[in-house]
Every structure is written in C-alpha cells, then in structure tokens.
C-alpha cells in the first residue's frame, strides 16, 4: 500500500536518530504497553517517548527463560528477552522505563527489568477501577508525580504551554488514526487490518510530528485512491488483550482463509485513538486523566469493566457490520481468559459467532490456527448463504 514503504524506512532510521539525540543529552523514556502512560507528558518534558511493543518472535521468549519463569505470558517474557539478546535497538536506548501497574505479568516484568538491566524503572500507579471519583483522584496524583519525575530526569520544566502543545500533537495522531479506521466501515478494502496495526504501532515509536504528517498524507491517498470492493469476504472483529509489533501471523491466516478484519478492540499494544484530550479551560493533568482513565474503554483487568467492554464490542460489531468475532489471546493471560465465557454467551445471544484462538509465540501455532480459522470462515459462509 502507498506510504507503507516510507513507514518502514522511517522505522529503520529511527533508532539511529534517537542515538544522535542521546549524544546531545536528550533522554529516552520508554513505556510499557496499555496506553495508560501519557506520551504527551514525556514529549512536553523534551524527552523521546518510546513504547516497548515488540513481540511475536519465539526467540526472545526462550531467551527470557534464563531469568523468567514460564508462568508469565509470552509478551511479558519477550520484553525481558529482547533486552537479554541485545539485538533490539529500542530496548537498548532507554534511560528511564515508566511502567503502569496493569496486569500481574507486566508488574513482575517491571521488577525483573529493574533487577537485571540497571535501568531505572518508575511505576505509574494505576487504579483498578475507572468510574469512581477516588480512582480519578488517584490517577491525577499519579500523573502529577510522573510530571515531577520527568522534570527531575530531564532537567526541563513541563509548562502548561509545552503540555498543551504536546497534547495537540497527540490529539492529531489519534484523530488521524480514527479517521483511517472509520474508512474500514465501507464495503471497499481501503487499508488492510495488518497495515492499520502497523501504523498504530509506528505511532508509538516515530517522532509524533513526522508520524502526523505521514498519516495526513495517507488519509488523502486512501480517500482519493482506487476503491477495491471487499468482494464477499467475511467481515470480522478482532478482540484481543494484546497485539505486539511482530505478532502478525493471525492477519495473514485470516486473509488466506477469505476473511477481512475490519475493526479491532485491543487492550494493549495499540493506541487508544477513539477519544482525544480536552483542553478547554481545564487543568491539563485532569484532562489527561479523564481521557486515559474515564473516556476510553476500560481494560479487562479493571473492576466492573466487563459490561462496559461488552457494550463497546457490540457497538463496534454493529457499526462495522461484522459477521463474526475472532477472540485472540496469549496463553496464560488468565484475566482475559476468564472473560471469554461471559462474552461468548452474550455473543451467542446477539447472533455473533466467535472463534477463540490462543498463542504462545511458538512457530507450531501456525498450523493449528490455520485449520481453525479456515473452518470458522467456512461456517460463516454457510450462515451467509
């Protein structure tokens, strides 16, 4: 697709550019997945924000077993493995790692990272509920402490002017990602699910201004380009707690089987782009907290989140006219696994067939997943006949 070659080139050059900035004294602040650590604050501090989102490769998972037990999900193990292998530049450039306290797997990863790398790890307190005033107050205080920590590490003051500018930059990214995503409601195949996920991942790694320019150009290309009909492919919703940069085999298997993923509901690994940060006269930290905690669809680890999450998924299924749901999870992701029984029952009531798949980033996953996806596509075709 036009623009993706340029994206690949920018990603290839980005670590070199970051290394040059580090030599000038600019700090690199990494975050964990989940999109609960506002990159706006890091950017406003004059640091380079980078999200640790790589996964899908069995080699880092195996490498991590030197220091990690096997009872962590593959993604959490991979984060340690990339650092141990020393062949992933983004994991080598970090001056400070900020980890939001999400699931137990990522909490323990933070402890292991700090112990084995010597890189300072700072925990962003995250409430386990999203609706209450006490949760909001706790999260606002966490962001205030994060602001103070960033000012200490970078030596730069985060003024309201700088923060408002950074919020505007990231609002632009989210607006453009949403604009592209909404194009997938049409009966034309304007952008593949894999390309959209790659764009989303890139938005966590590239300079946000450069990324905004690329997305703007891509939007114009997609809106004015040739329209290719989906041609009867089964429209699917992907529901998953995590899609890592590199965990892409599912997308190819779905395409081979005659399916088209037209929308995703992902808890971690991609940017929550549906809502923006409001800046109309409010305290900017409060505005950040409202967007990142209250406005967005809550993650599965939060209390009383299932009904809200289900309503969001059903709305997406209706808005994007999907014929079935792919439930994809990593082995040992117990919180998401527990949700499946509840969701599957409600999907049945709504007449939405669902296929549950799991992976441990093992190469042997492919054959099993291919067989099951193909059978699911055939069942959807029979329903449509």
Buried (B, 14 or more C-beta within 10 A) or exposed (E): BEBBEEBEEBBEEBBEBBEEBBEEEBBBBBBBBBBBBBBBBBBBBBBBBBBBBBBBBBEBBBBBEEBBEEEBBBBBBBBBBBBBBEEBBBBBBBBBBBBBBBBBBBBBBBEBBBEBBEBBBBBBEBBBBBBEEEBBEBBBEBBBBBBEBBBEBBEBEBEEEBBBEBBBBBBBBBBBBBBBBEBBBBEBBBBBBBBBBBBBBBBBBBBBEEBBEBBBEBBEBBEEBEEEEBEEBBBBBBBBBBBBBBBBBBBEBBBEBBBBBBBBBBBBBBBBBBBBBBBEEEEBBBBBBBBBBBBBBBBBBBEEBBEBBBEBBBEBBEEBEBBBBBBBBBBBBBBBBEBBEEBBEBBEEEEBBBBBBBBBBEEEBBEEBBEBBBEBBEBBBEEEE
